[in-house]
Amino acid sequence: MSLTEETRSELYGTLSELVGSNGAEYLMTQGPPGGWEQYPTNTDLQALATKMAAGFNEATTERKILRTNMTAGFAAAETDRKNIRTDMTAGFAAAETDRKNIRTDMTAGFAAAETDRKNIRTDMTAGFAAAETDRKNIRTNMTAGFAAADTKMTAGFAEAEADRKNIRTDMTAGFAAAETDRKNIRTEMNAGFTAAEADRNTIRAEMTAGFAETNAKIDGLGSDVKTEIAKLAGTRSRDVWAFTATVAVLALMFTVAVIIGA
């Protein structure tokens, strides 16, 4: 049961009656402050021991199982290690065999390559010798060709110089003939211009005389028209006079046109 303040007070009162206040205080201080129920009993300790024994047994069982599994795993790992070592040993042996085979093949290949190199060198030497011979032949042919070309070019230049001189002579003669033709044409043009000027003066004189004669005829007709208009202005009305004047002007214009056309 839990120890409450009321219970403590009653207990203190009872102890004070039995052993006095000092003894009661001493006895009260000897008990646990929270009550005796917070301390385990033998039954609690026995139950805890039972649980701990069961836990230790379970842990021991699991430890044994784990040890068994670890032993089996280590054995399997050892087996795998031995198998791997065996495979590696076989692989290294195969690799060594391949290395030896490759070395043998490389040695044979290098020997064949050396043979090919010597053959190529021999062929190149022969080819260079043939090329040198061809170069010398080509140089000889080019020298002969250049000499022939030089001869042809010299002859061609001489022929071209002769043609140039002939062309120059022909051009000089042509320019002289052209100058003579130009002078003759200029003389003929001057004579033509003089004759044209004389014809122009003659035509100008004839046109001046014709215009003077035409002006005289027009002046005579104008006087006659004016006289007739004055007569009509005194005897007829304005409308009749205007009509008559219009007719007279038209007649005058027709007469002038006829004279000019004649």
Steps between C-alpha positions, in 0.01 A plus 500: 500500500617853435592730790292823492545811715196407706641155565839646593332741744307217668818287515699789649230558762493132601880480524514821704263339756711186512865618485475876527542771240877449454464133445205556267701744286795254489279215392322713239834595341602135467225411246513570126364845405274363227387184678616142511315410182776656286750235612492154333398198699643151483217409266589790269866398506410136428283604204779725368752217539266268308466751217875561491569127493255459210664795318847356557382162378347660187816704442711185544279318251525785249877518562532129429287533187705802391824315573375201303403728208833682520688168506303383197557836328872492575516144367313604184726806465804277543361265233436798269850630573651162411286482184598855406867421568468189283329700223761775528782245485343344189441847353857608569623177342279563193614863488862390519435255217330778297791734578749245376289441186467875443875544552564223248255660252652844557850364446388337175313819402803720573719265293249517211477880539879525492504289184232722345695812604814370332303411184334844501838668549641300206197593285526866605871507417431352156208742455708802599772392255241463220347837597844664489556351153160628386578843647827519307325391177224756558760772567681411177172504305398831661837656412461391137139618498593839645774540236256416219238729649756779530592458133133508397430801721799690351378428148146594602614828653694585181194419286280706732744794474488479117117490512500799735714703261278405202189593698660831599582575133144411394353712780721798403387473136138461613520805727650705209217389265245574770648850546479561122137382497424723798645806321304420178179455699564829681550681167181349355307587815623862486391527133162346589454741791580797268247383237240439771559849638447650148178297458384613841558868415316461166201333671503767771485778235218327313303450824551865600367619158204263526411620851518866384266429208258312728498784753416750220209287383371461857525875560293571180233251601488645850423849369216369281353304795512801729319715238224245461458469875470878539224508237311220673536664843304804384205318337442185705428413861769379740414129456509516125826694517660242731394216271633683196830573678537138587441392142748760374769379743444143392525602136824684575647199672406276209661741253822513704512121513454478124776755438744325733422166339564648153 
